[in-house]
Amino acid sequence: MRYSLLLLAMAASLPLQAKTLSLKSPNGEIEVKVSDDNAPHYAVLFQGKPVIGASKLGFDFTNAANFRGGFDITDSQRATVDSSWEQPWGEARIIEDKHNELVVSFTHPDSKQGYKVRFRAFNDGVGFRYEVNADTPLNIGRELTEFAVEKADKAEAWWIPGRGWNRYEYLYQHSKLTDAALVQTPFTFKNKDGVHIAIHEAALVDYAAMTLNQRRPGTFVSELTPWSDGVAVKTNGIFNTPWRTLQIAPNATGLINSHLILNLNEPNQLGDVSWVEPGKYVGIWWGMHINQNTWGSGSKHGATTDETKKYLRFAADNGFDGVLVEGWNIGWDGDWFHNGDLFSFTEPFADFDIKAIADYGREVGARLIGHHETSGSVSNYRKQWDGAFGLYQKMGVAQVKTGYVADGGNIKRIDENGLERFEWHDGQFMVGEYLDNVKTAAKYQISINTHEPIKDTGLRRTYPNWLAREGARGQEYNAWGNPPNPPEHVAMLSFTRMLAGPMDFTPGIFDMGFNGLGDNTNRPQSTLAKQLALYVVLYSPIQMAADLPENYLKRPDAFQFIKDVPTDWEQSVALDGEVGDFVVMARKERKARQYSGNDWYLGAVTDEEARDVTVKLDFLEPGKTFEAQIYQDGKDAEWKWRPYEIDIKKLKVRKGDTLTLRLAEGGGAAVRLKAL
């Protein structure tokens, strides 16, 4: 639903001698300069100071002349947009889209070859993409896009490596910007003036994902993830690239409060998506990670009919929508990591009666959440899509978690000649494979939660059944990771990975001592209060209560917050924080899709340092009284030996009041602000 739209388009044919064009954001704080001097390039200023210096544009092709020097600006068009649009679900219901646009045409005077670059300047950043309309196929060998960071020797950065064996599942490094090499996006850094910038991409469709390779110090070049034959991107000559994005803010929280990525994606293409439902779930999952159960069959098999019924009853009794069940289907026995071709997505193990389970779920009021693990054998999976989604639709399954466990560069596909080829998770082939899976699921009114995914680039706007993804180190690393996620991890994710979109982190572990307490075991380096705070801090429209049911029943007072907290929001705002140190989030509940709720929720987490955070409640509606239901670290709490000490209290507050929350080492706080 559109609320307002002002579109002013102006076309201007420029004389050949015109060399530089300028585009400013609606508030005038961000400026993009585009030039053809020597070769096409752009630069970006924030509040009058350069943040991205002269940076090249163009392509090298494997089968045609390159788009490098010699191209002149020959035409431009401008537009202004002031609109808003509504998400069917999300971190905010109404998204404002205010930007100025400049489309620049570059043409080579000799060959008459040409291309366009479309720039959009928002108050929270810049996006630009290439638009090519050639009459012959073009295979891209290299994209020449640069991001030349001004005064890079004075900047600091937070990043994970690009194109590694473990995909996106690395701990974030904090270093001088010039020490970063090949990095994934979102890539977050802070310049000498304290300006925070994140480089990423939006609307990644039929193209290779972009990593960033620091060549000269401070100059990052787009490095596209190639096919198995070495070509970066294969096109028919007519294509748009994803948007190259720069989120820009004067402070760290400004990055979280940006909607740039969503605004650069196309509107919903699925039509009526009332069948896409946010919610909370539990699962037969954590037990496998802590070796209580197995995915494969046998005496410890987790996915049995009886066990699933127990989980369904627990879910229904506590207000959860469904139960995720992993390890239900043929293929898990033996070395499943390397034998993905053996998976059947329609044949359950003998001890898993899928019809009886689905019937029982309908009886008690909670439903089965599906699971498809491919082990990277995507051709085997694709040929079973219709049968698998058809079975799930018949059983009332509305959400499916898909998995692509395989080393980076080891996705197995069978080509048109029947030969095995091995691709990257973020190459052009898999970009298409993930999206085709989501589109096919939509035909069966099924939503997808992708693990071992292609990174999020905002396509949830265009395909709202793509609910969430993994794409970072999640909770399972606390069971067996070496090392587990450190206390700073969530405060890193908030300003890096989470800028891309929702993450299925799977929060809510209540038993911190399954391997013993202390700091030398695999376990969550977290207090109990911090586990509650994750439901507010790390956004996902589907949140898991990841621990075993019996662990929640032991701590009913803390469990109450998980039962109360929603997953769909009217609005969200980052209130305070610094990258890797701490973050404070506030979100207002949304009810019945189109209606705002009355309650607000707060989440705050810290790294290994204890701190008190003071939160001004200026976001509350005036004239109303709220009951603040506070779950914060106890006075002696800390994550190593006293993670369970939690202070639960209530007090009345109004707009203009402040809350001071104690965050222990590795700790956090969660607050429900209930309207009275």
N, C-alpha and C positions, 0 to 999 in steps of 0.2 A: 504494500500500500504506500503510495507516494503522498507526502504531505505538502510539499511545495517544490516548484521547479522553476528556475529562471535560467534560460539558456540563451546566451548571446553569442552568435558566431560571426566572425569577420574574416574574410579572405583578402589577402593582399599579395599580389605578385611583386616580388622584389627585384630590383635591378641586380645584375651580376656582381656589382662591386660591393654589395652589402655583405659584410663579413661576420657580424656579431649581432645576436638577438638576445633579449632579456625576458625572463618570465618571473613574476613574483607571486608568492602565496597571497591569499586574500588579506591577511593581516600585515603583509609587507615585510615580515621578518626573515623569510627565506627567499633567496633569489637564485635562479638558474641562468647561467650565461652559456649560449651555444655559439660556436664559431667554426668557420671553415679555413681559418688561417693556417696554412701549411697542410693541415689534415683535419677532418671533422673531429671536434672535441667539445666537451662541456666542462663547466665548473659550478660549484655551489657555494653560496655565502649564507651565513646565519647571523642576523643582527648586524649586518654590515661587514662581518669578518669572514674571510675565506675559510671554509672547512674542508672542501674538496677542491684541490687545484686542477689545472688543466688536465683532463683525462680523455684518452682516445676513445673513439667509436669505430666500429667497423667489423669486417669478417675476413677470414681467409677461407677459401673454398678448395676442395680437393679436385673439383672438376670444372672450374670456371675461374675467370679473372677475379682477383681479390678486391674487396671494398676497403681500400686503404687511403693513400694520399691522392690528391688531384680532384677530389669531389668538392663541388661548390654548392653553397646554399642558393637554391633557385626559386623557392617558393615557401610560404608559411601560411598557416591558418591559426586563428586564436578562438578560444571559447571560454566562457565562464559558467560554472555550474554551482547552484545553491539549492540543494535538495536534501531530502531525508528518506530513509527507507526502513522497513520493519523486518527484523529477523523472526523466523518462525520459532526459533529457540536461540539462546545465546547468552553471552555475558552482559548484553544490553539489548533491550527490545528495539529502541529507535537509534539508528545510526545516522549522524549528519554527514553529508558529503558536500563539502565546500572546497572547490579548487578552481584554479585557473589553468588553462591548457594551451600549449603551443605545439603545433605539428610542423616540423621542419623537413623540407625535401632537399636531399642531397643528390646531385647529378654530376656525372663525369662528362666534361665537355667533348671528349673525343669519342668514347664508346657509347655515350648516351645512356649508360646504365645508371640506375638510381635506386634510392630507397628513402623511406621516411623514418624519422624518429619522433615519437609522440611523447611529450613531456607533460606531466601534471604536477603542479605545485600546490600542496595542501599546507595548512598551518602546522601540521605535525610531520611534514616530510615531503619527499619527492619520489615520484615514480616515472620511469621512462621505458619504452619498448621500441624495438625495431619492427617495421612493417615493410615487407618485401613482396613485390609483385612481378616476378620474372617469368619469361615464357618458356624456360627450360628447367629441368630439375637442378637443384643446387644442394650439394653435400657440404656441410660446414666442417672444416677441419679445426678451425679455432674461431672463437668469438674474441674480438680485440678489446672489449669494454674494459676500461680501467677505472679504479677508484684511487686517486692520488691524494692521500691524507696530508693535509697541511701540517707542518711542524710535527711530523710523525715521531721524531726523537723525543718529544715531550709527552707523548700520548701513552696511555695504558689500555690493555685489552683483555677480554675474557673470551675464551675460544676452545673449541675441540678440533682435532685434526680432521682433514678431509680425506675421503677415499681410503679409509682404513679397513682392516679385516672385520672390525666390530661395528661397522656401519656408523650410527650416531651415538652408540652407547659407550661414551668415554666421560671421564671426569673433566670438568672444565678447568682450564689453566688460566691463571692470572699472571700477566707478564707485561713487559714493555711491548708496545705495538710492533716495534721493529723485530721482536723475537718470534713473532707468529710466522709460520711458513705457509703450508697448504692448509686452509681452514674451511670448515663448514659454515654455512649460514643458518640462522642469524648469527652474525659476527658483530659483537658489541664492543665499543671502545669509547674512551673519554679523552678529549683533547686537553691541551694545556689550560684552556679557559674554563674547563669544567663542563663543556658541552658534551652531551651523550649522543652517540650515533650508533645505529644498528643497520648493517647492510644485509639485505635479504632479497627475496624475489616473490612475486605474486602471480597467481594464475599460471602455474606450471602445467602446460598441456602440450602433448605431442612434441616434446623438446627434452633435451638433457638437463639435469639439474646443474646448477652453477656452484662450484667451489671457488675459493679465492686463493690465488697464488701470489705471494709477495715476491716480486722480482727485484726491482730496485727498492731500496729501503723506503717504506711508506707507500709504495705503489702496488696495489693489488690488482691483478689481472684476472678476469673471468676465465676459469678453466672448467670446461664442460666435461661431464663424465661420459666416456666414449662407449660405443658399441664394442662387441668382441672383435670386430674387424678393424677397429681403430678410428672409424669415422665418428665424429661427435654427434652430428644431427643430420638425418636424411630428410629432404623435403622435395616436393614437386615444383619448387620455385616460388610458390605463393604461401607465405607464412607470416605470422606474428610471433615474436619471441615472448616469453614471460616478461612481466614488468621487472626491471631492476629497481630496487627500492632502497631509500635512505630515510629511516625514521630519525628525526632530529628533535632534541629536547634540551632545555637548559639544565635539567636534572634527571636523575635516574627514573623517577616515577613517571615522568612524561613519556618515556618509551612504553611503559605498560598501558598508559591511558590513550595510546594511539589506536586509531581504527584504519590506518592507511592500507594495510594488507587487504582487509575486507573490502574497502572501497574500490580497490583496483581489480576486483573480480566481477564477473558477469552476474546478473540477477539469477534467481532460481529458475532452472530449466525443467524442473520435474512437475510443475503444476501444483495440484493439491497435495500437500505433504502433512496433512493432519495425522497421518499414520506414523509419523516420525515422533517418537516420544522420549524426552529426557527422563532420567530417573536414577535410582540407586539399586545396586544389586549385591548379592553375596555369591560365593562360588566354591566349588570343589577345585581348588587352585593352590592356596598357600600350603596345604598339607603335603603336596608334591615337592614344593621347594624346600621344606624343612624335613623331608624324608619320612614323613608319617604315612604317606600314600605314594602310589606309583601311577604314572600315565598308562603303562602297559598292564596287561592282564596278570592275574596271580593273586596270592593271598592278601596283598596290600593294595589291590586295585581300588582307586578312589571312585571312579565313575560307575557305581553300581546302582541298580534300581532302588534298593533300600536306602542307600546313603543319599541319593538325590532327593528322595521323598522327604527325608529328615531335613535337608536344607530348604526344600520348598515350604515345609511347614514353618521352619524358623523364619524364612523370609516373609511369609504371609502374616505371621504373628507380630512381626516388628515393622511392618509397613514398607518392606522392600518389594520392588517390582518383579525381580526374577533371580534365577540362579544360573550362573555360568558353570558349565560342566566341560572340563578338558579330559581327554583320554577316553572318550566314549566309543570311538570308531576304530575299525580295523586299520592297522598300520603302525600302531604304537609299540608293538612288541619288537624286541631286538634293537638294532642301531638305527632308530628312526631318524636321527639327525642326518644320516647319509643315505637313507632309503626312502626318500619322499615319494618315489614312484609306487610304493606299496599302499599308500593311503587310499582308502575308500571313504567317500563322504556321504554314503547312503547306507553303509552296512555297519551296524553297531556290534560291539562285543556281545557275547551270549548273555552276560549278566547285566546288560543295560537294555531294558524294555522301553524303548522310546515312546511307544504309544501309551503304555500304562503310566509313564511319567508325565506325558502331556495331559492325559486325562486327570491325573491327580492334581497337577498344577491348576487346571481349570476349577477343580473342586474346591481347593483351598484359597485360590486367589493370588497365585504367583506363577510365573511362567518360566519355561526353560529358555536360557540364553545360549545360542549355538556357538560352536567353535570349529574352525577349519584350520588345521595346521598343515602347511604344504612342504615344510623342510626345503623350500626353494625349488621344488619340482613343479614349476608353474604350468607346464603343458599338461601334465597329469591332472592338475587341479582344474584348468580351464575346460577340459572336455567333460568334466562332471558338474559344472556350474548349474546348469538347468535342473538336473536331477537332484542335486544337493539343496538348492534353494527351494525347489518344488516340495521336497520332503519337509523341510523346515516350515514352509508356509502352511502345509497341511497340518502340522503339529502345533500351530499357533506361535511359532518362534518369530519374534519381530526384530531381534538384534543378533548379529553374528560377529564374534571376534575372529578375525583372520590372522594367521601367523606365517611369516616367511623366514623362519630360522635357517640361516645359511651364512657362511662367511661372505663378506663383501667381495664382489666379483665372481661369485659362485652360484648365482641363480641359473638353474638349468632349464633351457628351452630346447625344443626340437624344431629345427628350421624346416623350410618347405621341401627340402631334400631328405628329410628324415635324419639329419645329422645333429648331434648334440652341440649346442653352443652355450657358453657361460657368460652371463651378463652381470652388471652391477645393479644393485637395488635402485640406484638413482640415475641410471642411464635412460635414454629415450624409450627403449623397449619396455622397461618396467614402469615408467611413467604412464604409458598407455595401458599396461596390464592392470595396474592398481585401479585406474579410473574405469576401465571396462568392467572390472569386478563390481565396483560400486553401482554402475549403471545397470548391470544385469540384476543385482540384488534389488534395485528399485522396482523392477518389473514385478517382483514378488512381494513388494511392500516390506522389504527388509532393510534395516540400517546396518552400517558397517563400522566396526572399531578395529582399525588396522594396526597390527604389531609387526615390528621389523619393517616399517613402512617407507615409502618415499616421504620426505619432509613435507610438512604442512605449508601450503602457500595460499590459504584462504578459500580453497574450492568448496568448503562447506557452505558458502553462500550460494554457489551455483548448483551444488548437489547436496541438499540439506540432510540426506540420509547418510552422509559421511560424518558420523557423529564425533569420533575422536581417533587419536592415533597414539602410538607409543613414541618412538623416535628420540629416546634419551634413556639414561639409566633410571629405571624405575625401582619400585620397592623390592623386587625379587633379588636385587644385588645385595640387599641387607641379609639375605638368607645364605648366600654362597659366593658373593662377589669377592674379589681379591684386589683391592680392599673393598669393604662395603662403602656405601655413600657416606661421606663425612658430614658433620653438622652444617657446613656452609652450602651443601649441595642444593637445597631448595631455594635459598637466597640467590644462588647462581641461576638456577632454572628460570626464576621469575623474570629475570632481565635478559635472558638469552633465548633458550628453547621456547619458552611460553609466549614470546612475541610472535611466533609463527601461528599458534592456535592451540586448541584444547589438547591436553595430554592425559592419557589413561595411566596415571602414576600408581593407582591402587593403594590408597592410604588406609589408615585405620588399624595398624597393628597395636594390640593391647598387651601381648606377652612379649616383652623385650628380652626375656631371659631363656629362650628356647635353646640357646647354646651357652647359657651362663651370662652373667652381667660382667661389667668391666669393659676395657677398651681393646682387648686382644682377641675378641671373638667376632664371628659373623652375627650381626644383630643390628637392628635400627639404632643409629647413633642419635637418639631422639628421646625426649620425654613424652609421657602420655598426652600432656596438653598440646604438645606440638603436633602429634598425630591428629588431634581434633582440628587444629588450625589449618592443616593441609586441605581440608574440604572447602575452605574459603580461599586460601592463597593460590592453590593450583587449580585453575579452572578446567572443568570438563562437564559436559551435559549428562554424562553417565559416570557416576562415582561408585566405586566398589568399597564395601566394608570387607577388607581383605583378610582379616584374621579368622580363626576358627570360631564357630558359634559359641562354644563353651567359654572362650575367653571374654566374650562380650557379656555373657550372663554373670560372670564373676564381678564385673564392674558396671552395674546398671546405671549408676549416677552419671558416669562419663559417657556411657553408651547412649544416653538420652540425647546428647548433642548430635550424634550421627543420625539418629532417627528423625530429629527435627530439621536438620539443615537441608535446604532445597538444592537443586542442581540447575534451575533455570532462573534467570535474573532479569529484573527490570532495568537495573543499571549497576555499574561497577566502577569503583574508583580506587586507584592506588594512592594512599594517603602519605606514606613515608617510606624511606628505604634507601639503601645503597647496594650496589651490585656485590653479591657475595657476602654481605654483612647481615642485613636484615631487611624485612619487607612487612608493611602493614597494608592490608586490603579491607575495603568495605564493599558490601554488595547488598542490594535490596531485592527481596524475593519477588518473583513474578508468578502469577496464578492464572490458571485457565487460559494459557496462551496469550490472550489479548489484554489481560487485566493485570495491573500492578497489585502486588500484595501490600501488606502494611509493615512487615517486619524487616529489619536490617540485620546483617551478620558481619562480624569482624573476625579477621584472622591475622595473627602476627607471629612471625618466626624469626629466630636469630641463628647465628653461626655458633662457633665454639665459645663466644664471649657472652656472658650474662649482661643484660641491659634492661633498663626500665624504659618503656616508651609511653609518651603522653599523647593521647589521641583526642583531638578536638572534635566534638560531635556536631560540627556545623552543618553536616550533610543531612541531619534529621529534619523532618518537617516541623515548622513552627507551630506552637500551640498544642502539641501532643506530648503526652507522657509515655515513656517507654520503661519497661522492666529490663534492666541489663542482667542477663543470666551469664555470669562470667565463669569460665573454666581456664584457670591460669596455673602456672607452676607454683608449687608450694614453696615456703620460705627456704627449705633445705634441699629443694629439688636440683638435680643435675643429671645429665644423661648417662653417665658411666655406672653409678652405683645406686642412685635414688631417682630413677625415671618415673616412678609411679606416684610420687608426692604431688598431689593436685589440690588446688584451693578452688572450691566451687561456692559461689555466693551470688546473691541477688541484691540489686539496689535500683532505685528509681532515678531516671535521668531525663533531661530535656535538651532541646537544641541549645547550643552554647555552652553546655557543660563539658567537662573533660574527664577522661578515664586514664588512669595510670596503670599500666599492665606490667607485671614482672615477668621477664623472660629469662629463664635459667640458662646455664651453659647447654647448648644444643636444644633449647626449649622453645616454648611458644605459648600462645593464648588464643582462645576462641570465645566469642561473645555472641549471644543472640540478644538482639534489642527488640523485645516483643512489645508491640503497640498495645496500650491499655485503653 
